[in-house]
Amino acid sequence: MLRHLPLALVLLTTPILAEPSPSISYLMNEPVSMLDWGIYRLQSLIEYQGVIEAPVETFQKQICLVLYDWDTNRLRLSFMIYPRFRSLQKTPAKQVCSSIVMRIRQIFGCAPGWESTRRITGIGTHFHHRFYEKKDYPETLDRDIEAITYIDVRVNGSRTGQAPFDQAVSCACEGSLLGPEIRYVTTEIKK
């Protein structure tokens, strides 16, 4: 009986191995595309490094979402800002909207006077390999990414300083990364 004890100890201490589930196996076999990786890089840049500061005092950190819309073939940089109401009395929601769109254009070298930074900080650089140069990527990649990129901003304020934020001031704006146009939708509810 004692001579079987080492065998029993080995069997009891051996970790039990399990196969990955079908869902995990699927994920393990799906490669990350350069589109996925570029969107992740943009999200990290904007969200975690805090490249955009709202020109008003806010309740909380801004929310940013970077996504590709298959139906419209657009890369969207979406921002949601929740300013304190007294800040909106000094800086109107429409001005907050436009300043964020303009700041994004500057960061990516697409605003007048910022073109010299485009080769280094342009939005297309996030969709390239970092540590080696790939020879077969399209020469127009950066321009193509810029052309499909749109920025949208939502500014929601509340007189009470708490949700629902759409009860007092709401402004939304959208603009292409390229070009000077910004389209606005503004709502102000008077009490």
Wavefront OBJ file of the C-alpha trace (Angstrom):
o trace
v 0.000 0.000 0.000
v 2.799 2.444 0.848
v 4.531 1.781 -2.411
v 1.434 3.144 -4.274
v 1.432 6.351 -2.189
v 3.879 8.233 -4.483
v 1.730 7.362 -7.491
v -1.392 8.562 -5.682
v 0.322 11.838 -4.710
v 1.417 12.461 -8.295
v -2.107 11.855 -9.585
v -3.649 14.111 -6.930
v -1.206 16.974 -7.475
v -1.296 16.923 -11.287
v -3.276 19.915 -12.537
v -6.449 19.114 -14.394
v -6.295 20.367 -17.954
v -9.340 21.580 -19.815
v -9.775 22.454 -23.458
v -10.843 25.984 -24.357
v -14.534 26.444 -25.016
v -15.653 26.924 -28.651
v -15.982 30.678 -28.055
v -12.470 30.984 -26.648
v -11.081 28.806 -29.451
v -12.756 31.086 -31.996
v -11.198 34.178 -30.397
v -7.783 32.520 -30.243
v -7.923 31.803 -33.977
v -9.152 35.248 -35.091
v -6.298 37.581 -36.017
v -6.417 41.238 -35.056
v -6.657 43.344 -38.215
v -4.793 46.618 -38.670
v -8.218 48.294 -38.628
v -8.941 46.789 -35.193
v -5.474 47.697 -33.958
v -5.679 51.258 -35.311
v -9.056 51.830 -33.657
v -7.631 50.517 -30.390
v -4.638 52.864 -30.676
v -6.899 55.859 -31.332
v -9.187 54.966 -28.430
v -6.164 54.666 -26.129
v -4.667 57.938 -27.309
v -7.857 59.916 -26.835
v -9.205 58.214 -23.725
v -6.223 57.260 -21.626
v -3.778 59.981 -22.512
v -6.435 62.672 -22.213
v -5.575 64.556 -25.384
v -8.867 66.448 -25.326
v -9.799 68.753 -22.491
v -13.205 70.385 -22.598
v -12.972 74.192 -22.303
v -15.452 74.059 -19.403
v -15.603 72.596 -15.908
v -17.150 69.129 -16.165
v -18.893 66.700 -13.818
v -16.858 63.743 -14.910
v -14.215 62.726 -17.362
v -15.399 62.923 -20.933
v -16.506 59.773 -22.665
v -14.944 58.940 -26.003
v -15.717 56.155 -28.425
v -13.842 55.321 -31.621
v -15.680 53.046 -34.031
v -15.952 52.101 -37.652
v -19.450 52.251 -39.139
v -19.711 49.584 -41.849
v -22.939 50.980 -43.310
v -21.567 54.449 -43.990
v -17.859 53.545 -44.335
v -16.983 56.126 -41.684
v -14.501 56.134 -38.864
v -16.229 57.978 -36.026
v -14.590 59.761 -33.123
v -17.473 60.407 -30.712
v -17.227 62.520 -27.567
v -19.747 63.069 -24.783
v -19.115 66.014 -22.453
v -21.045 66.731 -19.235
v -20.234 70.311 -18.181
v -21.406 72.030 -15.022
v -24.292 74.359 -15.832
v -22.492 77.482 -14.545
v -19.636 76.688 -16.964
v -22.107 76.668 -19.854
v -23.234 80.153 -18.869
v -19.657 81.373 -19.475
v -18.868 79.137 -22.474
v -21.937 78.193 -24.537
v -22.429 74.529 -25.471
v -22.032 75.349 -29.174
v -18.599 76.850 -28.486
v -17.606 73.760 -26.440
v -18.651 71.572 -29.374
v -16.706 73.498 -31.983
v -13.579 73.814 -29.823
v -13.371 70.033 -29.417
v -13.815 69.424 -33.159
v -11.116 72.004 -33.891
v -8.761 70.502 -31.284
v -9.104 67.028 -32.844
v -8.333 68.506 -36.264
v -5.224 70.157 -34.793
v -4.008 66.990 -33.066
v -4.166 65.015 -36.308
v -2.604 67.803 -38.407
v -5.759 68.626 -40.374
v -6.386 72.183 -39.142
v -4.919 75.240 -40.873
v -1.405 75.832 -39.548
v -1.034 72.275 -38.209
v -0.313 70.460 -41.493
v 3.406 70.064 -40.695
v 2.556 67.660 -37.847
v 0.430 65.359 -40.003
v 3.249 62.996 -41.006
v 4.026 62.294 -37.339
v 0.662 62.667 -35.572
v -1.809 62.160 -38.419
v -4.723 59.809 -37.855
v -3.391 57.430 -40.514
v -0.209 56.784 -38.499
v -2.279 54.751 -36.030
v -3.048 52.239 -38.776
v 0.590 51.478 -39.662
v 2.999 48.923 -38.251
v 5.235 50.648 -35.726
v 8.609 48.938 -35.706
v 9.023 47.974 -39.314
v 7.887 49.266 -42.654
v 5.520 47.154 -44.635
v 6.118 47.476 -48.358
v 2.677 46.471 -49.608
v 0.398 48.932 -47.815
v -1.536 51.336 -50.071
v 0.221 54.648 -50.709
v -3.091 56.453 -50.134
v -3.786 54.783 -46.758
v -3.370 57.919 -44.637
v -5.448 60.087 -46.996
v -8.146 57.403 -47.218
v -8.396 57.160 -43.409
v -8.571 60.961 -43.102
v -11.304 61.147 -45.750
v -13.636 58.755 -43.898
v -13.051 60.188 -40.395
v -15.816 62.199 -38.750
v -15.873 63.814 -35.333
v -19.079 64.111 -33.374
v -19.498 65.788 -30.015
v -22.428 65.844 -27.611
v -22.518 68.400 -24.828
v -25.193 67.751 -22.206
v -25.790 70.094 -19.292
v -28.209 70.048 -16.398
v -29.330 72.901 -14.150
v -29.404 70.514 -11.182
v -25.962 69.069 -11.775
v -27.220 65.536 -12.135
v -28.892 63.260 -14.641
v -30.905 63.508 -16.782
v -28.495 65.882 -18.488
v -30.757 66.528 -21.472
v -33.174 68.513 -19.298
v -31.443 71.889 -19.706
v -28.863 72.335 -22.433
v -27.924 69.966 -25.181
v -25.743 70.575 -28.185
v -24.462 68.142 -30.756
v -22.097 68.875 -33.576
v -20.397 66.900 -36.294
v -17.632 67.623 -38.723
v -15.320 65.830 -41.081
v -11.695 65.579 -40.000
v -10.934 67.357 -43.279
v -12.569 70.675 -44.093
v -13.809 73.566 -41.979
v -17.526 72.745 -41.767
v -19.238 71.907 -38.477
v -22.958 71.073 -38.322
v -24.876 71.827 -35.092
v -28.044 70.713 -33.358
v -28.734 72.747 -30.200
v -31.549 72.525 -27.688
v -32.106 74.719 -24.685
v -35.095 74.113 -22.443
v -36.207 77.237 -20.549
v -37.816 76.881 -17.109
l 1 2 3 4 5 6 7 8 9 10 11 12 13 14 15 16 17 18 19 20 21 22 23 24 25 26 27 28 29 30 31 32 33 34 35 36 37 38 39 40 41 42 43 44 45 46 47 48 49 50 51 52 53 54 55 56 57 58 59 60 61 62 63 64 65 66 67 68 69 70 71 72 73 74 75 76 77 78 79 80 81 82 83 84 85 86 87 88 89 90 91 92 93 94 95 96 97 98 99 100 101 102 103 104 105 106 107 108 109 110 111 112 113 114 115 116 117 118 119 120 121 122 123 124 125 126 127 128 129 130 131 132 133 134 135 136 137 138 139 140 141 142 143 144 145 146 147 148 149 150 151 152 153 154 155 156 157 158 159 160 161 162 163 164 165 166 167 168 169 170 171 172 173 174 175 176 177 178 179 180 181 182 183 184 185 186 187 188 189 190 191
